[in-house]
């Protein structure tokens, strides 16, 4: 099985970032989002929820997170010269969801790939273009319908029932774009697939590009 870095079209794991010793960004918005999603996944007395219910429940919380652009730590917003970066912002300890920042350098794109779990993709800065794919009559993955162009604040859903295979690229060739994704699993540990143009599929596990997580829980420096 390949790892993410073997594909050279999805983000490889970057060299470790310097140890982060001081969190200066206001992370209240991200902490509130993580808390809200945790509550949505743990309603009192509820059993497992279906995809449509979860997507509808999480979407407004993601919209609120995207409404401000002062909370993402600068180190987790840096592009790589060759590959897009997938930075982990939070992973639920029970593996129910994860939050990541996708940082796209100019002109960068993914190969055609899937997720195998539900997800919401929200645009924070810049723009990206997502082209859905589907199997044709010959059993090959081909573009299906028009591509979606995400502007800041826009949210797109993916899931095995809604459509799970797409190709995504930065809409710009001269600037960085950043999207915030929430997935229904620890996405960096999920066995997924890329679909080469010549046919077939290849396994990969993406991992993450960062070696540290933002500290959401230290409130000692917050203004009361």
C-alpha positions in Angstrom: 0.0 0.0 0.0 1.3 3.4 -0.9 1.4 6.4 1.5 0.4 9.9 0.6 3.9 11.0 -0.3 4.3 8.2 -2.8 1.7 9.8 -5.2 3.3 13.1 -5.7 -0.1 14.5 -6.6 -1.6 14.5 -3.2 0.2 16.3 -0.4 3.2 14.4 1.0 4.1 14.6 4.6 6.2 17.7 4.9 9.4 17.9 6.9 8.5 18.5 10.6 7.8 22.1 11.4 9.8 23.8 14.2 8.4 23.0 17.7 5.6 25.4 18.3 6.0 27.0 21.8 3.5 29.8 21.8 0.0 30.0 20.3 -0.8 33.6 19.6 -3.8 33.2 17.3 -7.3 33.6 18.7 -8.5 29.9 18.5 -11.9 30.5 20.2 -13.7 30.0 16.8 -12.0 26.7 16.2 -12.6 25.5 19.7 -16.2 26.4 19.5 -16.5 24.5 16.2 -14.8 21.4 17.6 -17.1 21.5 20.7 -20.2 21.9 18.5 -19.4 19.0 16.2 -18.6 16.8 19.2 -22.1 17.6 20.6 -23.7 16.9 17.2 -22.1 13.5 17.2 -23.1 12.7 20.7 -26.8 13.7 21.1 -28.2 12.5 24.4 -29.8 9.0 24.0 -29.1 8.9 20.3 -27.7 6.1 18.2 -25.6 6.3 15.1 -26.9 9.0 12.8 -27.2 8.8 9.0 -24.9 10.7 6.7 -27.6 13.2 5.6 -28.5 14.1 9.2 -24.8 14.6 10.1 -24.0 16.7 7.1 -27.1 18.9 7.8 -26.2 19.3 11.4 -22.5 20.1 11.0 -22.9 22.5 8.0 -24.1 25.6 9.9 -21.2 25.2 12.4 -18.7 25.1 9.6 -20.3 28.2 8.1 -19.8 30.1 11.4 -16.2 29.0 11.5 -15.6 30.3 7.9 -17.2 33.6 8.7 -14.0 34.8 10.4 -10.5 34.6 9.2 -8.4 35.4 12.2 -8.1 32.1 13.9 -6.0 29.8 11.7 -2.4 29.6 13.0 0.0 31.0 10.4 2.2 27.8 10.4 -0.9 25.8 9.4 -1.6 28.1 6.5 1.8 27.8 4.7 1.9 26.3 1.2 4.6 23.8 -0.1 6.5 24.7 -3.2 5.3 21.5 -5.0 2.4 19.9 -3.2 -0.7 21.0 -1.4 -0.6 20.6 2.4 -3.0 18.8 4.7 -2.6 20.1 8.2 -4.5 18.5 11.1 -6.3 21.0 13.3 -8.2 18.5 15.5 -8.8 14.8 15.7 -11.6 13.4 17.8 -10.2 10.9 20.3 -12.9 8.4 19.3 -12.1 8.7 15.6 -15.6 10.2 14.8 -14.3 13.3 13.0 -11.3 15.3 12.1 -10.7 18.9 11.0 -8.0 19.9 8.6 -6.7 22.9 6.7 -5.9 22.3 3.1 -3.4 24.8 1.8 -3.1 25.1 -2.0 0.0 26.7 -3.6 -0.5 28.3 -7.0 -1.8 25.9 -9.6 -1.7 22.8 -7.3 -4.2 20.0 -7.6 -5.0 16.5 -6.4 -5.3 13.4 -8.5 -8.8 11.9 -8.8 -9.4 10.4 -5.4 -12.1 9.3 -2.9 -12.7 9.8 0.9 -14.8 6.7 1.9 -16.4 8.8 4.7 -18.7 11.9 4.8 -17.1 15.3 4.6 -17.7 19.0 4.3 -15.3 21.3 2.5 -15.5 25.0 3.3 -13.5 27.8 1.6 -11.6 30.1 3.9 -9.3 32.0 1.6 -8.9 32.2 -2.2 -10.9 29.8 -4.4 -10.8 26.1 -5.5 -12.4 24.1 -8.2 -13.8 20.6 -7.6 -14.6 18.3 -10.5 -16.9 15.3 -9.6 -16.1 12.0 -11.2 -18.3 8.9 -11.8 -17.9 5.5 -13.5 -18.9 5.4 -17.2 -20.4 2.5 -19.1 -16.9 1.1 -19.7 -16.1 1.1 -16.0 -13.7 4.1 -16.1 -13.8 7.2 -13.9 -14.7 10.2 -16.0 -15.8 13.8 -15.2 -19.5 14.0 -14.3 -21.3 17.3 -14.6 -19.9 20.8 -14.2 -17.1 21.6 -11.8 -18.0 23.5 -8.6 -16.0 26.7 -7.9 -15.9 27.4 -4.2 -15.6 31.0 -3.1 -14.9 32.1 0.5 -17.7 30.9 2.7 -18.9 28.3 0.3 -19.4 24.7 1.5 -19.5 21.5 -0.5 -20.4 18.0 0.7 -18.8 14.7 -0.2 -19.8 11.2 0.9 -20.1 7.6 -0.3 -23.9 8.2 -0.9 -23.7 11.8 -2.4 -20.7 11.3 -4.5 -17.2 10.6 -3.2 -14.8 10.8 -6.1 -13.4 14.1 -7.4 -10.4 16.1 -8.5 -9.7 19.4 -6.8 -7.4 22.3 -7.7 -6.5 25.8 -6.7 -8.5 28.1 -8.9 -5.5 30.5 -9.1 -2.0 30.2 -10.6 -0.6 33.1 -8.8 -1.7 32.8 -5.2 -2.5 30.5 -2.2 -5.9 29.2 -1.4 -7.0 27.6 1.8 -10.0 25.4 2.6 -11.2 23.9 5.9 -12.4 20.3 5.8 -14.3 18.3 8.4 -14.5 14.5 7.8 -16.4 11.7 9.6 -13.2 9.9 10.6 -9.5 10.6 11.3 -9.0 11.2 7.6 -5.2 11.0 7.8 -5.5 7.4 8.9 -8.2 6.2 6.5 -7.2 3.8 3.7 -8.4 5.6 0.5 -7.9 5.5 -3.2 -6.6 7.5 -6.2 -7.9 6.7 -9.7 -5.2 7.0 -12.4 -6.1 8.0 -15.9 -5.0 4.7 -17.2 -7.6 2.9 -15.0 -7.7 0.9 -11.8 -7.1 2.4 -8.4 -4.3 2.7 -5.9 -4.5 2.6 -2.1 -3.1 5.4 0.0 -3.2 6.7 3.6 -2.7 10.4 3.6 -1.2 11.2 7.0 -0.7 14.9 7.8 1.8 17.6 7.0 2.2 19.0 10.5 4.0 17.7 13.6 2.0 19.7 16.2 -1.6 20.6 16.9 -3.0 24.0 17.9 -3.7 24.1 21.6 -7.5 24.7 21.8 -7.8 24.2 25.5 -5.5 26.7 27.2 -7.6 29.8 27.9 -5.1 31.4 30.3 -4.2 34.2 27.8 -7.8 35.0 26.7 -9.3 38.3 27.6 -12.2 37.8 30.0 
